[in-house]
Amino acid sequence: MRFISVRELRTSTAQVWQDLVQEGAIVVMNGSQPQALMVPVNGNNLEATAKAVRQAKATRALESMNTRAEAAGIAAMTMDEIDAEIALARRERSS
């Protein structure tokens, strides 16, 4: 996987497009921070690629929620405890 700067993307766009096909993916960096992942798509794989990206984002979000739940000590809540929290939130909202 190749890493390029935002400046390189702006100044060498034609070369970046060519490299993207060869590399399979390019990471666009803003300073030392990654900002975007470019992957080649076409009419045959656009939907499948978009679906894979959505699934990856959902998986990452779920992992983040699990990590926060474990840190807060609520990862092992029972269904009764969850139902009680929901009922409390509803009561507070309707008050």
C-alpha positions in Angstrom: 0.0 0.0 0.0 1.4 3.4 -1.0 1.2 6.5 1.2 1.0 9.9 -0.5 0.6 13.5 0.7 -2.4 15.7 0.0 0.1 17.8 -2.0 1.2 14.9 -4.1 -2.4 14.0 -4.9 -3.1 17.6 -6.0 0.1 18.0 -8.1 0.4 14.5 -9.6 -3.2 13.4 -10.0 -2.7 11.5 -13.2 0.2 9.5 -11.8 -1.8 8.8 -8.6 -4.6 7.3 -10.7 -2.2 5.1 -12.5 -0.5 4.0 -9.3 -3.9 3.3 -7.7 -4.7 0.6 -10.2 -1.3 -1.0 -9.7 -1.1 -0.6 -5.9 -4.7 -1.6 -5.2 -5.0 1.1 -2.5 -3.4 4.4 -1.6 -3.5 6.2 1.8 -3.7 10.0 1.6 -1.8 11.6 4.4 -2.2 15.1 5.8 1.1 15.6 7.5 1.7 12.5 9.6 -2.0 11.7 9.9 -3.9 9.4 7.5 -6.9 11.2 6.0 -8.3 8.9 3.3 -8.0 5.5 1.8 -8.4 5.4 -2.0 -9.3 2.1 -3.6 -10.0 1.5 -7.3 -13.6 0.8 -8.3 -15.5 0.3 -11.5 -19.0 -0.4 -12.6 -18.6 -4.1 -11.8 -17.4 -3.7 -8.2 -18.7 -0.4 -7.0 -21.6 -1.8 -5.0 -19.6 -4.6 -3.5 -16.8 -2.3 -2.5 -19.2 0.2 -1.0 -20.9 -2.6 0.9 -17.5 -3.8 2.2 -16.7 -0.3 3.4 -20.0 0.0 5.2 -19.5 -3.3 6.9 -16.0 -2.3 8.0 -17.3 1.0 9.4 -20.1 -0.9 11.3 -17.7 -3.4 12.7 -15.4 -0.6 13.8 -18.3 1.2 15.5 -19.4 -2.0 17.2 -15.8 -2.6 18.5 -15.7 0.9 19.8 -19.0 0.6 21.6 -17.8 -2.7 23.2 -14.6 -1.1 24.3 -16.5 1.8 25.9 -18.9 -0.5 27.6 -16.1 -2.6 29.1 -14.4 0.6 30.3 -17.6 1.8 31.9 -18.3 -1.6 33.5 -21.5 -2.1 31.7 -20.5 -4.8 29.2 -21.9 -7.6 31.4 -25.3 -6.1 32.1 -28.2 -8.6 32.2 -31.3 -8.1 30.1 -33.2 -7.1 33.3 -30.6 -4.4 34.0 -30.8 -3.1 30.5 -34.6 -3.0 30.6 -34.4 -1.1 33.9 -32.0 1.4 32.4 -34.4 1.9 29.4 -37.4 2.3 31.7 -35.5 4.9 33.8 -34.5 6.9 30.7 -38.1 6.8 29.4 -39.4 8.0 32.8 -36.9 10.8 32.9 -37.7 11.8 29.3 -41.4 12.0 29.9 -41.1 14.0 33.1 
